[in-house]
Amino acid sequence: TIVNGLGDISNQDVLEIGPGMGIITQFTLTASKRFRAVEIDPDAAKYLQEHFEKIELIKADFLKVNLRDYYSNEFSLIGNFPYNISSQIVFKIIENHDLVERWVGMFQLEMGIRLVAKPKDKKDYGILSVLTPFYYDIETVMTLPPQAFNPPPKVNSIVVKAKRVNHDF
């Protein structure tokens, strides 16, 4: 599952992007050392507060959140990333690679393929294919057809996990 991609989070602070109705939240909230979630939708935020009493909610657009306002130490990140802003989310993770130690995300299949693409994959190889592996070891966890969801989206999905690369320079 998506949460298992983070590994042992019992000593980790975890931030979930766009928890919606808490499908991932229910597994990470109690398993992590400290859990926070960023939710922009007011209805979803209200739902989360009503159903998860210990949730620390940041009611904001993740792309506008200054992560250093909330974290001074490393943390892990997880999310079913909104497909229309998923590349911007990855750029923000890379921008904050000193804080984001590992992350797991669900993406639209084509986006995820670009993240794990190698130079030989000319059609899918692009800026994120070059940047992401410089900062993170990234791999595919699983792919999911639309039928795996209710309601089914019009696209296939992919889950990828990434662990920060430690450079010695």
C-alpha positions in Angstrom: 0.0 0.0 0.0 1.0 3.6 -0.2 1.7 4.0 3.5 4.0 1.0 3.5 6.2 2.8 1.0 7.4 5.1 3.7 8.7 2.2 5.8 8.8 2.5 9.6 7.4 6.0 10.5 7.2 5.5 14.2 10.1 7.9 14.7 9.2 10.2 11.8 7.2 13.3 11.4 4.8 12.9 8.5 3.1 15.4 6.3 0.2 14.4 4.1 -0.7 16.5 1.1 -4.4 16.7 0.3 -5.8 14.1 2.7 -9.4 14.6 1.4 -11.6 12.2 3.4 -8.7 10.6 5.2 -8.1 7.4 3.3 -4.3 7.5 3.9 -4.7 9.6 7.0 -6.3 6.8 9.0 -3.1 4.7 8.6 -0.5 7.4 9.1 -2.0 9.5 11.9 -1.3 7.0 14.7 1.7 5.2 13.1 3.9 8.3 12.8 5.7 10.2 15.6 3.9 13.4 14.6 1.4 13.8 11.8 0.2 16.9 10.0 -1.9 17.3 6.9 -2.2 20.2 4.4 -5.8 20.5 3.0 -7.0 23.4 0.9 -10.7 22.3 0.6 -12.7 23.7 3.6 -15.3 20.9 3.4 -12.6 18.2 3.5 -10.8 20.1 6.4 -14.1 20.2 8.4 -14.6 16.4 7.7 -11.1 15.6 8.8 -11.4 17.6 12.1 -14.7 15.9 12.8 -13.4 12.4 12.2 -9.7 12.5 13.4 -9.5 14.2 16.8 -5.7 14.3 16.9 -5.1 15.7 13.4 -2.9 18.8 13.1 -4.4 20.5 10.0 -2.7 23.2 7.9 -5.6 24.7 6.0 -3.8 26.0 3.0 -2.5 25.4 -0.5 0.5 23.1 -0.2 2.3 25.0 -2.9 2.1 28.3 -0.8 3.1 26.7 2.5 6.5 27.5 3.8 7.6 24.1 5.1 10.2 25.8 7.4 7.4 27.4 9.3 6.4 23.9 10.5 9.6 21.8 10.3 13.1 22.4 11.4 14.0 18.7 11.2 13.6 16.1 8.6 10.2 14.7 7.9 8.5 12.3 5.4 5.8 13.3 3.0 2.9 11.3 1.6 -0.1 12.0 -0.6 -2.5 11.1 -3.4 -1.2 14.2 -5.3 -3.8 16.2 -7.2 -2.9 15.3 -10.8 -3.1 18.9 -12.1 -0.4 20.2 -9.7 1.7 17.0 -9.2 4.8 18.3 -11.0 4.8 21.5 -9.0 4.5 19.4 -5.8 7.6 17.4 -6.9 9.5 20.6 -7.6 8.6 21.9 -4.1 9.8 18.6 -2.6 13.1 18.9 -4.4 13.4 22.6 -3.3 13.1 21.3 0.3 15.1 18.2 -0.1 17.1 19.0 3.0 13.9 18.6 5.0 12.0 16.0 3.1 13.9 12.8 3.8 11.5 10.4 2.0 8.2 10.6 0.2 5.5 8.5 -1.3 3.0 9.8 -3.8 0.3 8.6 -6.1 0.3 10.2 -9.5 -1.4 10.0 -12.8 0.5 7.2 -14.6 2.1 9.4 -17.3 3.5 11.8 -14.6 4.9 8.9 -12.5 6.5 7.4 -15.5 8.3 10.7 -16.1 9.6 10.6 -12.6 11.2 7.2 -12.9 12.2 7.5 -16.6 15.9 6.8 -17.6 17.8 8.6 -20.4 17.0 5.7 -22.8 13.2 6.4 -22.3 13.4 9.4 -24.7 9.6 9.9 -24.9 9.2 10.2 -21.2 12.6 11.6 -20.1 12.4 15.3 -19.1 13.4 17.8 -16.4 11.9 15.9 -13.5 13.5 12.7 -14.8 16.9 14.5 -14.5 16.3 16.4 -11.3 14.5 13.9 -9.1 17.2 11.1 -9.1 19.9 13.7 -8.2 18.1 14.3 -4.9 16.2 11.0 -4.4 16.4 7.3 -5.2 13.0 6.8 -6.7 11.1 3.6 -7.6 7.7 2.4 -8.7 5.7 0.8 -5.9 2.6 -0.2 -8.0 0.3 0.9 -10.8 -3.4 1.0 -10.4 -6.2 1.0 -13.0 -9.2 3.3 -12.7 -11.3 0.4 -11.4 -9.3 0.4 -8.2 -11.1 3.6 -7.1 -14.6 4.6 -6.3 -15.6 6.6 -8.3 -13.1 5.5 -11.0 -11.0 8.4 -12.5 -10.5 8.6 -16.2 -6.8 7.8 -15.9 -4.4 5.1 -14.7 -2.4 5.8 -11.5 1.0 5.0 -10.2 2.5 5.1 -6.7 6.2 6.0 -6.4 8.5 6.1 -3.4 11.6 8.2 -3.0 14.4 8.3 -0.4 16.9 11.1 -0.3 20.3 10.6 -1.7 23.1 11.7 0.6 25.8 13.4 -1.4 29.2 13.8 0.0 30.2 17.2 -1.4 
